[in-house]
């Protein structure tokens, strides 16, 4: 059996979704589709679809007033799970 590099198994859509989430780890609390599109160098439609998917799963939520996006409760839950697993 031929051994393949792990990079051969990378799913680009997952990379984009995780990179999008990482954009919220800085000083900014909320970001819009246009700003995320510029930062990620992705089409607005792709960014919107990623946001819709992440919002459906609870990792992102939309501010109904500003229409920008911010981290959702599921992101916090993952962080808390990590802290618990590390024994911190």
Helices and strands as residue ranges (DSSP letters): G 6-9, H 12-22, G 23-25, H 33-40, H 44-57, E 60-62, E 69-71, H 73-86
